[in-house]
Amino acid sequence: ATKPEEEKTRADPEPLHLDRTGVDPHVLPPEPPLSSPPSINTYRRVVWRALVSAS
């Protein structure tokens, strides 16, 4: 009744390269200590903008 292949595909994290910000987490440097999500998001946006403009 169940389809193991579909289960495996759904559980496979591989397709999820981008995090919530739409940026590959492996591309960004380590984030600062968790203080508040907004500051983290701002940090990521600034870093991403810097990476884009640098390339």
C-alpha distance matrix in Angstrom:
0.0 3.8 6.7 9.5 12.1 11.9 12.0 14.9 16.6 16.6 18.0 20.5 23.9 25.5 25.4 27.2 30.6 32.5 33.0 33.8 37.2 35.8 37.6 36.2 36.8 37.6 40.5 42.2 44.5 43.8 43.9 46.7 46.1 43.9 46.5 44.9 42.1 44.6 46.9 44.0 42.9 46.5 46.9 43.9 45.1 48.6 47.4 45.1 48.1 50.3 47.9 47.6 51.3 52.0 50.0
3.8 0.0 3.8 6.2 9.0 8.6 8.3 11.2 13.1 13.0 14.2 16.7 20.1 21.9 21.9 23.6 27.1 29.0 29.4 30.5 33.8 32.4 34.1 32.6 33.1 33.9 36.9 38.5 40.8 40.0 40.2 43.1 42.5 40.4 43.0 41.5 38.8 41.3 43.4 40.5 39.5 43.1 43.4 40.3 41.7 45.1 43.8 41.6 44.6 46.8 44.3 44.2 47.9 48.5 46.6
6.7 3.8 0.0 3.8 5.5 5.5 6.5 8.8 10.2 10.9 12.6 14.4 18.0 19.2 19.2 21.3 24.6 26.7 27.6 28.9 32.1 30.4 31.9 30.2 31.0 31.6 34.4 36.3 38.7 38.2 38.7 41.7 41.5 39.6 42.3 40.9 37.9 40.3 42.3 39.2 38.1 41.6 41.8 38.5 39.8 43.2 41.7 39.4 42.4 44.4 41.8 41.6 45.4 45.9 43.7
9.5 6.2 3.8 0.0 3.8 5.5 5.0 6.0 8.6 9.8 10.4 12.0 15.7 17.0 17.7 19.8 22.9 25.3 26.2 27.9 31.0 29.4 30.5 28.5 28.9 29.2 32.3 34.2 36.3 35.8 36.4 39.5 39.2 37.5 40.5 39.3 36.5 39.1 40.9 37.6 36.8 40.3 40.1 36.9 38.5 41.7 40.0 37.9 41.1 42.8 40.2 40.2 44.0 44.2 42.2
12.1 9.0 5.5 3.8 0.0 3.8 5.4 5.1 6.2 8.6 9.9 10.4 14.2 14.7 15.1 17.7 20.5 23.2 24.5 26.4 29.3 27.3 28.3 26.2 27.1 27.2 30.0 32.3 34.6 34.4 35.2 38.5 38.6 37.0 40.0 38.8 35.8 38.2 39.8 36.5 35.4 38.8 38.6 35.2 36.7 39.8 38.0 35.6 38.7 40.5 37.7 37.5 41.3 41.5 39.3
11.9 8.6 5.5 5.5 3.8 0.0 3.8 5.4 5.0 6.1 8.5 9.7 13.1 14.1 13.7 15.9 19.2 21.3 22.5 23.9 26.9 25.0 26.5 24.8 25.8 26.5 29.1 31.1 33.7 33.5 33.9 37.1 37.2 35.4 38.2 36.7 33.5 35.8 37.7 34.5 33.2 36.6 36.7 33.4 34.6 37.9 36.4 34.0 36.9 39.0 36.4 36.0 39.8 40.3 38.2
12.0 8.3 6.5 5.0 5.4 3.8 0.0 3.8 5.5 5.2 6.1 8.5 11.9 13.7 14.0 15.6 19.0 21.0 21.6 23.1 26.3 24.9 26.2 24.5 24.9 25.6 28.6 30.3 32.5 31.9 32.3 35.3 35.0 33.1 36.0 34.7 31.8 34.3 36.1 33.0 32.0 35.6 35.6 32.5 34.0 37.3 35.7 33.6 36.8 38.7 36.3 36.3 40.1 40.5 38.7
14.9 11.2 8.8 6.0 5.1 5.4 3.8 0.0 3.8 5.5 5.1 6.0 9.8 11.1 12.2 14.1 17.0 19.6 20.6 22.6 25.6 23.9 24.7 22.6 23.0 23.2 26.3 28.2 30.3 29.9 30.6 33.8 33.7 32.2 35.3 34.2 31.4 33.9 35.4 32.0 31.3 34.7 34.4 31.2 32.9 35.9 34.1 32.0 35.3 37.0 34.3 34.5 38.3 38.4 36.5
16.6 13.1 10.2 8.6 6.2 5.0 5.5 3.8 0.0 3.8 5.5 5.1 8.4 9.1 9.2 11.5 14.5 17.0 18.4 20.4 23.2 21.2 22.2 20.2 21.1 21.6 24.3 26.4 28.8 28.8 29.4 32.7 33.0 31.5 34.5 33.2 30.1 32.3 33.9 30.5 29.4 32.7 32.5 29.1 30.5 33.6 31.9 29.6 32.7 34.5 31.8 31.7 35.5 35.8 33.7
16.6 13.0 10.9 9.8 8.6 6.1 5.2 5.5 3.8 0.0 3.8 5.5 7.9 9.8 9.5 10.6 14.2 16.0 16.7 18.2 21.3 19.7 21.1 19.6 20.3 21.4 24.1 25.7 28.2 27.8 28.0 31.2 31.2 29.3 32.1 30.6 27.5 29.8 31.6 28.5 27.3 30.8 30.8 27.6 29.0 32.3 30.9 28.6 31.7 33.8 31.4 31.3 35.1 35.7 33.9
18.0 14.2 12.6 10.4 9.9 8.5 6.1 5.1 5.5 3.8 0.0 3.8 6.2 9.0 10.0 10.6 13.9 15.9 16.2 18.0 21.2 20.1 20.9 19.1 19.1 19.9 23.0 24.5 26.6 25.8 26.2 29.2 29.0 27.3 30.3 29.1 26.3 28.9 30.5 27.2 26.5 30.1 29.8 26.8 28.6 31.7 30.1 28.2 31.6 33.3 30.9 31.3 35.1 35.4 33.8
20.5 16.7 14.4 12.0 10.4 9.7 8.5 6.0 5.1 5.5 3.8 0.0 3.8 5.5 7.2 8.6 11.3 14.0 15.0 17.5 20.2 18.6 19.0 16.7 17.0 17.3 20.4 22.2 24.4 24.1 24.9 28.1 28.4 27.0 30.2 29.2 26.3 28.8 30.0 26.5 25.8 29.2 28.6 25.3 27.2 30.1 28.2 26.2 29.6 31.1 28.5 28.9 32.6 32.7 30.9
23.9 20.1 18.0 15.7 14.2 13.1 11.9 9.8 8.4 7.9 6.2 3.8 0.0 3.8 5.7 5.5 8.1 10.6 11.3 14.1 16.7 15.3 15.5 13.2 13.2 13.8 16.9 18.5 20.7 20.4 21.1 24.4 24.8 23.6 26.7 25.8 22.8 25.3 26.3 22.8 22.1 25.4 24.8 21.5 23.4 26.3 24.4 22.6 26.0 27.5 25.0 25.5 29.3 29.4 27.9
25.5 21.9 19.2 17.0 14.7 14.1 13.7 11.1 9.1 9.8 9.0 5.5 3.8 0.0 3.9 5.4 6.7 10.1 12.0 15.2 17.1 15.0 14.7 12.0 12.8 12.6 15.4 17.7 20.1 20.5 21.6 25.2 26.1 25.2 28.5 27.6 24.6 26.7 27.4 23.8 22.9 26.0 25.1 21.6 23.3 26.0 23.8 21.6 25.0 26.3 23.4 23.8 27.6 27.5 25.6
25.4 21.9 19.2 17.7 15.1 13.7 14.0 12.2 9.2 9.5 10.0 7.2 5.7 3.9 0.0 3.8 5.7 8.5 10.9 13.6 15.5 12.9 13.4 11.4 13.1 13.6 15.7 18.0 21.0 21.6 22.4 26.0 27.1 26.0 28.9 27.5 24.2 25.9 27.0 23.6 22.1 25.0 24.6 21.0 22.1 25.1 23.2 20.7 23.7 25.5 22.7 22.5 26.3 26.7 24.7
27.2 23.6 21.3 19.8 17.7 15.9 15.6 14.1 11.5 10.6 10.6 8.6 5.5 5.4 3.8 0.0 3.8 5.6 7.3 10.0 12.1 10.1 10.7 9.0 10.3 11.6 13.8 15.5 18.4 18.8 19.1 22.6 23.6 22.3 25.1 23.7 20.4 22.1 23.3 19.9 18.5 21.6 21.3 17.7 19.0 22.1 20.5 18.1 21.3 23.2 20.8 20.8 24.6 25.1 23.6
30.6 27.1 24.6 22.9 20.5 19.2 19.0 17.0 14.5 14.2 13.9 11.3 8.1 6.7 5.7 3.8 0.0 3.8 6.7 10.1 11.1 8.7 8.1 5.7 7.6 8.5 10.3 12.4 15.5 16.4 17.1 20.8 22.4 21.6 24.4 23.3 20.0 21.5 22.1 18.7 17.3 20.0 19.2 15.6 16.9 19.6 17.6 15.2 18.4 20.0 17.3 17.5 21.3 21.6 20.0
32.5 29.0 26.7 25.3 23.2 21.3 21.0 19.6 17.0 16.0 15.9 14.0 10.6 10.1 8.5 5.6 3.8 0.0 3.8 6.8 7.4 5.0 5.2 4.5 6.6 9.0 10.0 11.2 14.6 15.5 15.5 19.0 20.7 19.6 22.1 20.6 17.1 18.2 19.0 15.8 13.9 16.6 16.3 12.7 13.6 16.7 15.2 12.6 15.8 17.8 15.6 15.7 19.4 20.2 19.0
33.0 29.4 27.6 26.2 24.5 22.5 21.6 20.6 18.4 16.7 16.2 15.0 11.3 12.0 10.9 7.3 6.7 3.8 0.0 3.8 5.5 5.4 5.9 6.3 6.4 9.8 11.1 11.1 14.0 14.1 13.3 16.6 17.8 16.3 18.7 17.1 13.6 15.0 16.1 12.8 11.2 14.4 14.3 11.0 12.4 15.7 14.6 12.7 15.9 18.0 16.5 17.0 20.5 21.4 20.9
33.8 30.5 28.9 27.9 26.4 23.9 23.1 22.6 20.4 18.2 18.0 17.5 14.1 15.2 13.6 10.0 10.1 6.8 3.8 0.0 3.8 5.4 7.5 9.4 9.5 13.2 14.0 13.3 16.1 16.0 14.4 17.0 18.1 16.0 17.7 15.4 11.7 12.7 14.5 11.8 9.5 12.8 13.8 10.9 11.6 15.2 15.1 13.3 15.9 18.6 17.7 17.9 21.1 22.6 22.4
37.2 33.8 32.1 31.0 29.3 26.9 26.3 25.6 23.2 21.3 21.2 20.2 16.7 17.1 15.5 12.1 11.1 7.4 5.5 3.8 0.0 3.8 5.4 8.5 9.1 12.7 12.4 11.4 14.4 15.0 13.3 15.9 17.7 16.1 17.5 15.3 11.6 11.6 13.0 10.5 7.6 10.2 11.1 8.0 8.1 11.8 11.8 9.8 12.2 15.0 14.5 14.4 17.5 19.2 19.2
35.8 32.4 30.4 29.4 27.3 25.0 24.9 23.9 21.2 19.7 20.1 18.6 15.3 15.0 12.9 10.1 8.7 5.0 5.4 5.4 3.8 0.0 3.8 6.7 8.8 11.8 11.4 11.7 15.2 16.4 15.5 18.5 20.6 19.3 21.0 18.9 15.3 15.4 16.5 13.9 11.1 13.3 13.9 10.3 10.0 13.5 13.0 10.1 12.5 15.3 13.9 13.3 16.8 18.4 17.7
37.6 34.1 31.9 30.5 28.3 26.5 26.2 24.7 22.2 21.1 20.9 19.0 15.5 14.7 13.4 10.7 8.1 5.2 5.9 7.5 5.4 3.8 0.0 3.8 5.9 8.6 7.7 8.0 11.7 13.3 13.0 16.3 18.7 18.1 20.2 18.7 15.4 15.7 15.9 13.0 10.8 12.7 12.2 8.4 8.9 11.7 10.3 7.5 10.6 12.7 11.0 11.1 14.7 15.6 15.1
36.2 32.6 30.2 28.5 26.2 24.8 24.5 22.6 20.2 19.6 19.1 16.7 13.2 12.0 11.4 9.0 5.7 4.5 6.3 9.4 8.5 6.7 3.8 0.0 3.8 5.4 5.5 7.1 10.7 12.3 13.0 16.7 19.0 18.7 21.3 20.4 17.3 18.2 18.2 14.8 13.4 15.5 14.3 10.6 12.0 14.2 11.9 9.7 13.1 14.4 11.9 12.6 16.3 16.4 15.5
36.8 33.1 31.0 28.9 27.1 25.8 24.9 23.0 21.1 20.3 19.1 17.0 13.2 12.8 13.1 10.3 7.6 6.6 6.4 9.5 9.1 8.8 5.9 3.8 0.0 3.8 5.4 5.5 8.3 9.0 9.7 13.5 15.5 15.4 18.3 17.8 15.1 16.6 16.2 12.5 12.1 14.4 12.7 9.4 11.9 13.9 11.4 10.3 14.1 14.9 12.8 14.5 17.8 17.7 17.3
37.6 33.9 31.6 29.2 27.2 26.5 25.6 23.2 21.6 21.4 19.9 17.3 13.8 12.6 13.6 11.6 8.5 9.0 9.8 13.2 12.7 11.8 8.6 5.4 3.8 0.0 3.8 5.6 7.7 9.1 11.1 14.9 17.1 17.6 20.8 20.8 18.5 19.9 19.1 15.4 15.4 17.3 15.1 12.0 14.5 15.9 12.7 11.8 15.5 15.6 12.9 14.9 18.2 17.2 16.6
40.5 36.9 34.4 32.3 30.0 29.1 28.6 26.3 24.3 24.1 23.0 20.4 16.9 15.4 15.7 13.8 10.3 10.0 11.1 14.0 12.4 11.4 7.7 5.5 5.4 3.8 0.0 3.8 6.7 9.5 11.4 15.0 17.9 18.7 21.4 21.3 19.0 19.7 18.6 15.3 14.9 16.1 13.7 10.6 12.5 13.4 10.0 8.9 12.4 12.1 9.2 11.3 14.4 13.4 12.9
42.2 38.5 36.3 34.2 32.3 31.1 30.3 28.2 26.4 25.7 24.5 22.2 18.5 17.7 18.0 15.5 12.4 11.2 11.1 13.3 11.4 11.7 8.0 7.1 5.5 5.6 3.8 0.0 3.8 6.6 7.9 11.4 14.5 15.5 18.0 18.1 16.0 16.7 15.2 11.9 12.0 13.0 10.2 7.6 10.2 10.7 7.3 7.4 11.0 10.6 8.7 11.5 14.2 13.4 13.9
44.5 40.8 38.7 36.3 34.6 33.7 32.5 30.3 28.8 28.2 26.6 24.4 20.7 20.1 21.0 18.4 15.5 14.6 14.0 16.1 14.4 15.2 11.7 10.7 8.3 7.7 6.7 3.8 0.0 3.8 6.3 9.3 12.4 14.3 16.9 17.8 16.5 17.4 15.2 12.1 13.3 13.9 10.5 9.1 12.1 11.8 8.4 10.0 13.1 11.9 10.6 13.9 16.0 14.7 15.8
43.8 40.0 38.2 35.8 34.4 33.5 31.9 29.9 28.8 27.8 25.8 24.1 20.4 20.5 21.6 18.8 16.4 15.5 14.1 16.0 15.0 16.4 13.3 12.3 9.0 9.1 9.5 6.6 3.8 0.0 3.8 6.6 9.1 11.1 14.1 15.4 14.6 16.1 13.9 10.8 12.8 13.9 10.6 9.8 13.4 13.4 10.7 12.6 15.8 14.9 14.1 17.3 19.4 18.3 19.5
43.9 40.2 38.7 36.4 35.2 33.9 32.3 30.6 29.4 28.0 26.2 24.9 21.1 21.6 22.4 19.1 17.1 15.5 13.3 14.4 13.3 15.5 13.0 13.0 9.7 11.1 11.4 7.9 6.3 3.8 0.0 3.8 6.5 8.0 10.6 11.7 11.0 12.5 10.2 7.1 9.7 10.9 7.8 7.8 11.5 11.7 9.9 12.1 15.1 14.8 14.7 17.6 19.6 19.2 20.7
46.7 43.1 41.7 39.5 38.5 37.1 35.3 33.8 32.7 31.2 29.2 28.1 24.4 25.2 26.0 22.6 20.8 19.0 16.6 17.0 15.9 18.5 16.3 16.7 13.5 14.9 15.0 11.4 9.3 6.6 3.8 0.0 3.8 6.4 8.2 10.2 10.7 12.1 9.1 7.3 10.7 11.1 8.2 9.8 13.1 12.8 11.7 14.5 16.9 16.4 17.1 20.1 21.5 21.2 23.2
46.1 42.5 41.5 39.2 38.6 37.2 35.0 33.7 33.0 31.2 29.0 28.4 24.8 26.1 27.1 23.6 22.4 20.7 17.8 18.1 17.7 20.6 18.7 19.0 15.5 17.1 17.9 14.5 12.4 9.1 6.5 3.8 0.0 3.8 6.0 9.0 10.4 12.5 10.1 8.6 12.4 13.4 11.2 12.7 16.1 16.1 15.4 17.9 20.4 20.1 20.8 23.6 25.3 25.0 26.9
43.9 40.4 39.6 37.5 37.0 35.4 33.1 32.2 31.5 29.3 27.3 27.0 23.6 25.2 26.0 22.3 21.6 19.6 16.3 16.0 16.1 19.3 18.1 18.7 15.4 17.6 18.7 15.5 14.3 11.1 8.0 6.4 3.8 0.0 3.8 5.9 7.3 10.1 8.7 7.3 10.8 12.5 11.3 12.5 15.6 16.5 16.3 18.3 20.8 21.2 21.8 24.3 26.1 26.4 28.1
46.5 43.0 42.3 40.5 40.0 38.2 36.0 35.3 34.5 32.1 30.3 30.2 26.7 28.5 28.9 25.1 24.4 22.1 18.7 17.7 17.5 21.0 20.2 21.3 18.3 20.8 21.4 18.0 16.9 14.1 10.6 8.2 6.0 3.8 0.0 3.8 6.9 8.8 7.4 7.8 11.1 12.1 11.6 13.7 16.2 16.8 17.3 19.5 21.5 22.0 23.3 25.5 27.0 27.6 29.6
44.9 41.5 40.9 39.3 38.8 36.7 34.7 34.2 33.2 30.6 29.1 29.2 25.8 27.6 27.5 23.7 23.3 20.6 17.1 15.4 15.3 18.9 18.7 20.4 17.8 20.8 21.3 18.1 17.8 15.4 11.7 10.2 9.0 5.9 3.8 0.0 3.8 5.6 5.7 6.6 8.9 10.3 11.0 12.7 14.6 15.9 16.9 18.6 20.4 21.6 22.9 24.6 26.3 27.3 29.1
42.1 38.8 37.9 36.5 35.8 33.5 31.8 31.4 30.1 27.5 26.3 26.3 22.8 24.6 24.2 20.4 20.0 17.1 13.6 11.7 11.6 15.3 15.4 17.3 15.1 18.5 19.0 16.0 16.5 14.6 11.0 10.7 10.4 7.3 6.9 3.8 0.0 3.8 5.5 5.0 6.1 8.6 9.7 10.4 12.2 14.2 15.2 16.2 18.1 19.8 20.8 22.2 24.2 25.4 26.9
44.6 41.3 40.3 39.1 38.2 35.8 34.3 33.9 32.3 29.8 28.9 28.8 25.3 26.7 25.9 22.1 21.5 18.2 15.0 12.7 11.6 15.4 15.7 18.2 16.6 19.9 19.7 16.7 17.4 16.1 12.5 12.1 12.5 10.1 8.8 5.6 3.8 0.0 3.8 5.4 5.1 6.2 8.5 9.9 10.5 12.3 14.2 15.2 16.4 18.3 19.8 20.9 22.5 24.1 25.9
46.9 43.4 42.3 40.9 39.8 37.7 36.1 35.4 33.9 31.6 30.5 30.0 26.3 27.4 27.0 23.3 22.1 19.0 16.1 14.5 13.0 16.5 15.9 18.2 16.2 19.1 18.6 15.2 15.2 13.9 10.2 9.1 10.1 8.7 7.4 5.7 5.5 3.8 0.0 3.8 5.4 5.0 6.1 8.6 9.8 10.5 12.2 14.0 15.2 16.4 18.2 19.8 21.0 22.3 24.4
44.0 40.5 39.2 37.6 36.5 34.5 33.0 32.0 30.5 28.5 27.2 26.5 22.8 23.8 23.6 19.9 18.7 15.8 12.8 11.8 10.5 13.9 13.0 14.8 12.5 15.4 15.3 11.9 12.1 10.8 7.1 7.3 8.6 7.3 7.8 6.6 5.0 5.4 3.8 0.0 3.8 5.4 5.0 6.2 8.6 9.9 10.5 12.1 14.1 15.3 16.3 18.1 19.9 20.8 22.6
42.9 39.5 38.1 36.8 35.4 33.2 32.0 31.3 29.4 27.3 26.5 25.8 22.1 22.9 22.1 18.5 17.3 13.9 11.2 9.5 7.6 11.1 10.8 13.4 12.1 15.4 14.9 12.0 13.3 12.8 9.7 10.7 12.4 10.8 11.1 8.9 6.1 5.1 5.4 3.8 0.0 3.8 5.4 5.1 6.1 8.6 9.9 10.4 12.1 14.1 15.1 16.2 18.2 19.7 21.1
46.5 43.1 41.6 40.3 38.8 36.6 35.6 34.7 32.7 30.8 30.1 29.2 25.4 26.0 25.0 21.6 20.0 16.6 14.4 12.8 10.2 13.3 12.7 15.5 14.4 17.3 16.1 13.0 13.9 13.9 10.9 11.1 13.4 12.5 12.1 10.3 8.6 6.2 5.0 5.4 3.8 0.0 3.8 5.4 5.1 6.1 8.6 9.8 10.5 12.3 14.2 15.2 16.5 18.1 20.1
46.9 43.4 41.8 40.1 38.6 36.7 35.6 34.4 32.5 30.8 29.8 28.6 24.8 25.1 24.6 21.3 19.2 16.3 14.3 13.8 11.1 13.9 12.2 14.3 12.7 15.1 13.7 10.2 10.5 10.6 7.8 8.2 11.2 11.3 11.6 11.0 9.7 8.5 6.1 5.0 5.4 3.8 0.0 3.8 5.5 5.2 6.1 8.5 9.9 10.6 12.2 14.2 15.4 16.3 18.5
43.9 40.3 38.5 36.9 35.2 33.4 32.5 31.2 29.1 27.6 26.8 25.3 21.5 21.6 21.0 17.7 15.6 12.7 11.0 10.9 8.0 10.3 8.4 10.6 9.4 12.0 10.6 7.6 9.1 9.8 7.8 9.8 12.7 12.5 13.7 12.7 10.4 9.9 8.6 6.2 5.1 5.4 3.8 0.0 3.8 5.5 5.1 5.9 8.4 9.8 10.3 12.0 14.1 15.0 16.5
45.1 41.7 39.8 38.5 36.7 34.6 34.0 32.9 30.5 29.0 28.6 27.2 23.4 23.3 22.1 19.0 16.9 13.6 12.4 11.6 8.1 10.0 8.9 12.0 11.9 14.5 12.5 10.2 12.1 13.4 11.5 13.1 16.1 15.6 16.2 14.6 12.2 10.5 9.8 8.6 6.1 5.1 5.5 3.8 0.0 3.8 5.5 5.1 6.1 8.5 9.8 10.4 12.2 14.0 15.5
48.6 45.1 43.2 41.7 39.8 37.9 37.3 35.9 33.6 32.3 31.7 30.1 26.3 26.0 25.1 22.1 19.6 16.7 15.7 15.2 11.8 13.5 11.7 14.2 13.9 15.9 13.4 10.7 11.8 13.4 11.7 12.8 16.1 16.5 16.8 15.9 14.2 12.3 10.5 9.9 8.6 6.1 5.2 5.5 3.8 0.0 3.8 5.5 5.1 6.2 8.6 9.9 10.6 12.1 14.4
47.4 43.8 41.7 40.0 38.0 36.4 35.7 34.1 31.9 30.9 30.1 28.2 24.4 23.8 23.2 20.5 17.6 15.2 14.6 15.1 11.8 13.0 10.3 11.9 11.4 12.7 10.0 7.3 8.4 10.7 9.9 11.7 15.4 16.3 17.3 16.9 15.2 14.2 12.2 10.5 9.9 8.6 6.1 5.1 5.5 3.8 0.0 3.8 5.4 5.0 6.1 8.6 9.9 10.3 12.4
45.1 41.6 39.4 37.9 35.6 34.0 33.6 32.0 29.6 28.6 28.2 26.2 22.6 21.6 20.7 18.1 15.2 12.6 12.7 13.3 9.8 10.1 7.5 9.7 10.3 11.8 8.9 7.4 10.0 12.6 12.1 14.5 17.9 18.3 19.5 18.6 16.2 15.2 14.0 12.1 10.4 9.8 8.5 5.9 5.1 5.5 3.8 0.0 3.8 5.4 5.0 6.1 8.6 9.7 10.8
48.1 44.6 42.4 41.1 38.7 36.9 36.8 35.3 32.7 31.7 31.6 29.6 26.0 25.0 23.7 21.3 18.4 15.8 15.9 15.9 12.2 12.5 10.6 13.1 14.1 15.5 12.4 11.0 13.1 15.8 15.1 16.9 20.4 20.8 21.5 20.4 18.1 16.4 15.2 14.1 12.1 10.5 9.9 8.4 6.1 5.1 5.4 3.8 0.0 3.8 5.5 5.1 6.1 8.4 10.1
50.3 46.8 44.4 42.8 40.5 39.0 38.7 37.0 34.5 33.8 33.3 31.1 27.5 26.3 25.5 23.2 20.0 17.8 18.0 18.6 15.0 15.3 12.7 14.4 14.9 15.6 12.1 10.6 11.9 14.9 14.8 16.4 20.1 21.2 22.0 21.6 19.8 18.3 16.4 15.3 14.1 12.3 10.6 9.8 8.5 6.2 5.0 5.4 3.8 0.0 3.8 5.5 5.2 5.9 8.7
47.9 44.3 41.8 40.2 37.7 36.4 36.3 34.3 31.8 31.4 30.9 28.5 25.0 23.4 22.7 20.8 17.3 15.6 16.5 17.7 14.5 13.9 11.0 11.9 12.8 12.9 9.2 8.7 10.6 14.1 14.7 17.1 20.8 21.8 23.3 22.9 20.8 19.8 18.2 16.3 15.1 14.2 12.2 10.3 9.8 8.6 6.1 5.0 5.5 3.8 0.0 3.8 5.6 5.1 6.3
47.6 44.2 41.6 40.2 37.5 36.0 36.3 34.5 31.7 31.3 31.3 28.9 25.5 23.8 22.5 20.8 17.5 15.7 17.0 17.9 14.4 13.3 11.1 12.6 14.5 14.9 11.3 11.5 13.9 17.3 17.6 20.1 23.6 24.3 25.5 24.6 22.2 20.9 19.8 18.1 16.2 15.2 14.2 12.0 10.4 9.9 8.6 6.1 5.1 5.5 3.8 0.0 3.8 5.4 5.4
51.3 47.9 45.4 44.0 41.3 39.8 40.1 38.3 35.5 35.1 35.1 32.6 29.3 27.6 26.3 24.6 21.3 19.4 20.5 21.1 17.5 16.8 14.7 16.3 17.8 18.2 14.4 14.2 16.0 19.4 19.6 21.5 25.3 26.1 27.0 26.3 24.2 22.5 21.0 19.9 18.2 16.5 15.4 14.1 12.2 10.6 9.9 8.6 6.1 5.2 5.6 3.8 0.0 3.8 5.5
52.0 48.5 45.9 44.2 41.5 40.3 40.5 38.4 35.8 35.7 35.4 32.7 29.4 27.5 26.7 25.1 21.6 20.2 21.4 22.6 19.2 18.4 15.6 16.4 17.7 17.2 13.4 13.4 14.7 18.3 19.2 21.2 25.0 26.4 27.6 27.3 25.4 24.1 22.3 20.8 19.7 18.1 16.3 15.0 14.0 12.1 10.3 9.7 8.4 5.9 5.1 5.4 3.8 0.0 3.8
50.0 46.6 43.7 42.2 39.3 38.2 38.7 36.5 33.7 33.9 33.8 30.9 27.9 25.6 24.7 23.6 20.0 19.0 20.9 22.4 19.2 17.7 15.1 15.5 17.3 16.6 12.9 13.9 15.8 19.5 20.7 23.2 26.9 28.1 29.6 29.1 26.9 25.9 24.4 22.6 21.1 20.1 18.5 16.5 15.5 14.4 12.4 10.8 10.1 8.7 6.3 5.4 5.5 3.8 0.0
